[in-house]
Amino acid sequence: VLVPSLTAISNYCNFRQSVAGVTFLAFGNGCSDIFSMTAATLSGVEGMDLAIGEVLGNGMFLFCAVQGVIAFIAPFQANKAEYIRDCCFYALSILMMLFVLADGK
């Protein structure tokens, strides 16, 4: 259902398939995260635990589970340098978040 709809939207907007994939498909994939993070943030201080848990949980799920399932279904060769770069940036983002949360305010 998503791919034919994405094709129709990209044809209507005169987008190449690759542009539509990195814009509309990414938005459709992250839309539930955006709404749950907005709801958690608007609920005040009580909702911040949910927001932080969702960010970490989503990141770990995508980083580990999705890649693992794809590797079992369709084995692939990842570029080692790019994978290490992504791991380092993900670890850096978690460290930065922990640094911000460490002050307790």
N, CA, C and O of each residue as an XYZ file, in Angstrom:
420
protein
N       0.823     -1.181      0.000
C       0.000      0.000      0.000
C       0.872      1.252      0.000
O       0.549      2.225     -0.680
N       1.976      1.241      0.755
C       2.795      2.436      0.875
C       3.562      2.745     -0.410
O       3.660      3.909     -0.798
N       4.097      1.739     -1.067
C       4.902      1.992     -2.261
C       4.063      2.538     -3.414
O       4.495      3.502     -4.046
N       2.877      1.976     -3.732
C       2.064      2.598     -4.784
C       1.638      4.023     -4.432
O       1.590      4.891     -5.304
N       1.332      4.264     -3.166
C       0.967      5.621     -2.754
C       2.155      6.561     -2.893
O       2.008      7.695     -3.348
N       3.319      6.093     -2.507
C       4.530      6.898     -2.638
C       4.836      7.191     -4.096
O       5.266      8.295     -4.431
N       4.622      6.227     -4.953
C       4.831      6.423     -6.386
C       3.858      7.465     -6.939
O       4.251      8.332     -7.720
N       2.607      7.379     -6.539
C       1.605      8.352     -7.011
C       1.932      9.760     -6.534
O       1.828     10.716     -7.303
N       2.328      9.895     -5.270
C       2.678     11.218     -4.742
C       3.906     11.764     -5.441
O       3.937     12.942     -5.799
N       4.925     10.929     -5.644
C       6.153     11.409     -6.297
C       5.890     11.789     -7.754
O       6.485     12.744     -8.253
N       5.017     11.065     -8.439
C       4.657     11.434     -9.814
C       3.895     12.750     -9.845
O       4.131     13.589    -10.714
N       2.983     12.930     -8.899
C       2.195     14.161     -8.832
C       3.084     15.370     -8.551
O       2.875     16.441     -9.121
N       4.072     15.203     -7.679
C       4.974     16.305     -7.311
C       6.184     16.410     -8.236
O       7.039     17.273     -8.041
N       6.260     15.541     -9.234
C       7.410     15.503    -10.148
C       8.734     15.272     -9.417
O       9.750     15.881     -9.751
N       8.709     14.379     -8.409
C       9.914     14.006     -7.680
C      10.485     12.729     -8.263
O       9.744     11.886     -8.768
N      11.794     12.584     -8.196
C      12.408     11.296     -8.525
C      12.067     10.320     -7.402
O      11.769     10.739     -6.283
N      12.109      9.028     -7.696
C      11.781      8.013     -6.692
C      12.710      8.103     -5.488
O      12.268      7.909     -4.355
N      13.988      8.395     -5.714
C      14.934      8.468     -4.605
C      14.619      9.643     -3.684
O      14.736      9.520     -2.465
N      14.223     10.773     -4.250
C      13.869     11.943     -3.434
C      12.613     11.655     -2.627
O      12.542     11.987     -1.444
N      11.638     11.049     -3.251
C      10.407     10.704     -2.539
C      10.690      9.700     -1.427
O      10.074      9.758     -0.362
N      11.611      8.790     -1.671
C      11.945      7.780     -0.664
C      12.562      8.380      0.577
O      12.230      7.980      1.693
N      13.460      9.337      0.396
C      14.127      9.917      1.563
C      13.309     11.011      2.231
O      13.671     11.463      3.318
N      12.224     11.448      1.616
C      11.389     12.464      2.254
C      10.088     11.856      2.770
O       9.893     11.741      3.980
N       9.209     11.472      1.868
C       7.892     10.986      2.271
C       7.962      9.658      3.022
O       7.257      9.469      4.013
N       8.800      8.748      2.560
C       8.907      7.451      3.226
C       9.496      7.614      4.618
O       9.045      6.970      5.565
N      10.498      8.472      4.744
C      11.086      8.727      6.063
C      10.067      9.381      6.994
O       9.989      9.029      8.171
N       9.291     10.328      6.478
C       8.263     10.966      7.300
C       7.212      9.950      7.734
O       6.802      9.937      8.895
N       6.777      9.102      6.811
C       5.792      8.082      7.160
C       6.312      7.109      8.201
O       5.555      6.651      9.056
N       7.587      6.792      8.138
C       8.187      5.881      9.099
C       8.321      6.531     10.476
O       8.125      5.870     11.496
N       8.650      7.815     10.509
C       8.877      8.481     11.780
C       7.682      9.228     12.333
O       7.770      9.823     13.407
N       6.576      9.208     11.627
C       5.404      9.983     12.037
C       4.886      9.559     13.418
O       4.544     10.419     14.230
N       4.823      8.291     13.690
C       4.344      7.844     15.003
C       5.280      8.302     16.111
O       4.829      8.639     17.206
N       6.571      8.318     15.837
C       7.534      8.806     16.828
C       7.324     10.290     17.103
O       7.384     10.729     18.251
N       7.079     11.055     16.054
C       6.874     12.493     16.217
C       5.656     12.756     17.100
O       5.715     13.593     18.000
N       4.560     12.051     16.852
C       3.351     12.285     17.627
C       3.488     11.804     19.067
O       3.007     12.472     19.982
N       4.131     10.668     19.288
C       4.290     10.200     20.667
C       5.250     11.092     21.445
O       5.037     11.331     22.634
N       6.308     11.593     20.793
C       7.229     12.514     21.460
C       6.530     13.836     21.771
O       6.762     14.422     22.828
N       5.688     14.304     20.872
C       4.945     15.539     21.116
C       3.995     15.365     22.295
O       3.899     16.245     23.151
N       3.298     14.243     22.342
C       2.377     13.984     23.450
C       3.131     13.874     24.769
O       2.672     14.385     25.791
N       4.282     13.213     24.753
C       5.071     13.072     25.980
C       5.597     14.423     26.438
O       5.596     14.719     27.632
N       6.040     15.231     25.508
C       6.590     16.540     25.863
C       5.505     17.471     26.386
O       5.726     18.198     27.354
N       4.343     17.456     25.758
C       3.251     18.328     26.189
C       2.644     17.902     27.523
O       1.970     18.702     28.171
N       2.869     16.668     27.942
C       2.305     16.207     29.208
C       3.107     16.702     30.406
O       2.728     16.449     31.550
N       4.206     17.403     30.159
C       4.969     17.999     31.253
C       6.109     17.106     31.706
O       6.566     16.222     30.982
N       6.555     17.367     32.930
C       7.718     16.668     33.471
C       7.456     15.165     33.584
O       8.370     14.363     33.396
N       6.222     14.783     33.886
C       5.891     13.362     34.031
C       6.098     12.597     32.726
O       6.404     11.405     32.747
N       5.935     13.269     31.605
C       6.061     12.610     30.317
C       7.483     12.511     29.796
O       7.722     11.856     28.781
N       8.420     13.140     30.463
C       9.793     13.133     29.960
C      10.424     11.746     30.043
O      11.250     11.395     29.201
N      10.045     10.954     31.046
C      10.548      9.575     31.109
C      10.125      8.801     29.871
O      10.911      8.049     29.296
N       8.869      8.994     29.467
C       8.371      8.340     28.258
C       9.138      8.818     27.035
O       9.502      8.015     26.175
N       9.384     10.113     26.953
C      10.087     10.665     25.799
C      11.504     10.112     25.696
O      11.936      9.706     24.617
N      12.218     10.095     26.799
C      13.595      9.588     26.794
C      13.612      8.095     26.506
O      14.442      7.616     25.734
N      12.707      7.367     27.118
C      12.632      5.925     26.870
C      12.298      5.611     25.424
O      12.797      4.638     24.859
N      11.458      6.432     24.833
C      11.092      6.182     23.433
C      12.264      6.466     22.503
O      12.496      5.719     21.552
N      12.997      7.531     22.767
C      14.155      7.848     21.927
C      15.192      6.730     22.007
O      15.682      6.258     20.981
N      15.522      6.310     23.220
C      16.522      5.250     23.377
C      16.008      3.912     22.847
O      16.736      3.181     22.175
N      14.761      3.600     23.152
C      14.205      2.323     22.703
C      14.111      2.226     21.195
O      14.467      1.200     20.616
N      13.638      3.279     20.554
C      13.554      3.289     19.096
C      14.925      3.180     18.461
O      15.131      2.414     17.521
N      15.859      3.957     18.988
C      17.212      3.922     18.432
C      17.838      2.544     18.536
O      18.420      2.046     17.572
N      17.722      1.930     19.695
C      18.307      0.601     19.877
C      17.599     -0.445     19.021
O      18.244     -1.329     18.456
N      16.274     -0.345     18.925
C      15.533     -1.299     18.102
C      15.955     -1.196     16.643
O      16.236     -2.206     15.999
N      15.999      0.030     16.122
C      16.395      0.203     14.729
C      17.847     -0.182     14.509
O      18.192     -0.779     13.489
N      18.682      0.156     15.455
C      20.112     -0.085     15.317
C      20.448     -1.573     15.379
O      21.345     -2.041     14.678
N      19.724     -2.314     16.220
C      20.062     -3.730     16.425
C      19.082     -4.685     15.734
O      19.482     -5.493     14.897
N      17.811     -4.587     16.086
C      16.838     -5.575     15.625
C      16.578     -5.493     14.133
O      16.572     -6.519     13.453
N      16.363     -4.301     13.614
C      16.041     -4.169     12.188
C      17.218     -4.636     11.335
O      17.038     -5.375     10.367
N      18.415     -4.202     11.699
C      19.585     -4.635     10.934
C      19.784     -6.145     11.027
O      20.173     -6.785     10.051
N      19.516     -6.707     12.196
C      19.656     -8.155     12.367
C      18.672     -8.935     11.516
O      19.043     -9.923     10.882
N      17.423     -8.500     11.498
C      16.401     -9.180     10.691
C      16.742     -9.075      9.210
O      16.634    -10.055      8.471
N      17.150     -7.895      8.781
C      17.515     -7.723      7.373
C      18.707     -8.610      7.018
O      18.745     -9.187      5.931
N      19.672     -8.724      7.917
C      20.847     -9.558      7.654
C      20.455    -11.033      7.515
O      21.053    -11.758      6.720
N      19.455    -11.483      8.283
C      19.006    -12.879      8.155
C      18.222    -13.097      6.869
O      18.381    -14.123      6.207
N      17.375    -12.131      6.514
C      16.526    -12.283      5.332
C      17.325    -12.132      4.045
O      17.225    -12.961      3.140
N      18.110    -11.077      3.972
C      18.891    -10.791      2.763
C      20.295    -10.356      3.176
O      20.548     -9.163      3.345
N      21.202    -11.306      3.338
C      22.556    -10.951      3.773
C      23.164     -9.866      2.877
O      22.969     -9.852      1.661
N      23.896     -8.971      3.509
C      24.491     -7.855      2.791
C      25.859     -7.545      3.378
O      26.188     -7.979      4.482
N      26.632     -6.808      2.647
C      27.936     -6.343      3.113
C      27.824     -4.858      3.426
O      27.561     -4.045      2.539
N      28.024     -4.516      4.672
C      27.999     -3.107      5.058
C      29.396     -2.527      4.897
O      30.400     -3.211      5.091
N      29.433     -1.265      4.543
C      30.700     -0.564      4.465
C      31.202     -0.380      5.889
O      30.543      0.272      6.699
N      32.355     -0.942      6.199
C      32.870     -0.966      7.565
C      33.064      0.443      8.122
O      32.689      0.712      9.264
N      33.638      1.332      7.340
C      33.898      2.689      7.814
C      32.592      3.434      8.106
O      32.492      4.147      9.105
N      31.606      3.269      7.246
C      30.325      3.943      7.453
C      29.605      3.383      8.667
O      28.977      4.129      9.419
N      29.692      2.075      8.863
C      29.031      1.455     10.012
C      29.680      1.920     11.315
O      28.984      2.231     12.282
N      30.991      1.966     11.339
C      31.694      2.439     12.537
C      31.371      3.912     12.787
O      31.181      4.320     13.933
N      31.307      4.700     11.732
C      30.924      6.107     11.867
C      29.542      6.242     12.489
O      29.347      7.042     13.404
N      28.577      5.459     11.995
C      27.216      5.522     12.531
C      27.178      5.087     13.994
O      26.478      5.695     14.803
N      27.920      4.047     14.335
C      27.981      3.585     15.733
C      28.551      4.673     16.637
O      28.035      4.920     17.726
N      29.609      5.316     16.181
C      30.236      6.377     16.979
C      29.300      7.562     17.172
O      29.209      8.095     18.278
N      28.610      7.981     16.131
C      27.687      9.100     16.267
C      26.501      8.746     17.151
O      26.011      9.593     17.898
N      26.035      7.504     17.074
C      24.935      7.093     17.946
C      25.397      7.087     19.400
O      24.683      7.570     20.278
N      26.584      6.546     19.659
C      27.123      6.550     21.017
C      27.342      7.979     21.512
O      27.055      8.281     22.670
N      27.841      8.852     20.656
C      28.043     10.248     21.030
C      26.718     10.926     21.368
O      26.646     11.703     22.321
N      25.684     10.644     20.606
C      24.383     11.256     20.890
C      23.827     10.771     22.226
O      23.216     11.550     22.958
N      24.027      9.507     22.549
C      23.573      8.995     23.851
C      24.368      9.646     24.976
O      23.793     10.029     25.995
N      25.688      9.776     24.805
C      26.505     10.430     25.821
C      26.105     11.882     26.018
O      26.062     12.364     27.150
N      25.816     12.576     24.944
C      25.380     13.973     25.049
C      24.040     14.063     25.774
O      23.833     14.972     26.577
N      23.131     13.131     25.501
C      21.847     13.134     26.184
C      22.039     12.860     27.664
O      21.399     13.504     28.496
N      22.903     11.922     28.010
C      23.175     11.630     29.425
C      23.800     12.834     30.117
O      23.495     13.107     31.278
N      24.662     13.549     29.427
C      25.272     14.750     29.997
C      24.224     15.823     30.283
O      24.272     16.486     31.319
N      23.292     15.987     29.370
C      22.216     16.967     29.566
C      21.312     16.540     30.711
O      20.866     17.383     31.491
N      21.032     15.243     30.827
C      20.123     14.766     31.878
C      20.797     14.674     33.231
O      20.108     14.590     34.247
N      22.120     14.689     33.281
C      22.848     14.482     34.539
C      22.683     15.623     35.514
O      22.864     15.424     36.715
N      22.344     16.818     35.044
C      22.240     17.942     35.961
C      20.978     17.891     36.828
O      20.875     18.608     37.823
N      20.016     17.039     36.447
C      18.827     16.836     37.269
C      17.800     17.949     37.222
O      16.870     17.949     38.028
N      17.934     18.894     36.311
C      16.973     19.996     36.215
C      15.929     19.721     35.167
O      15.039     20.543     34.951
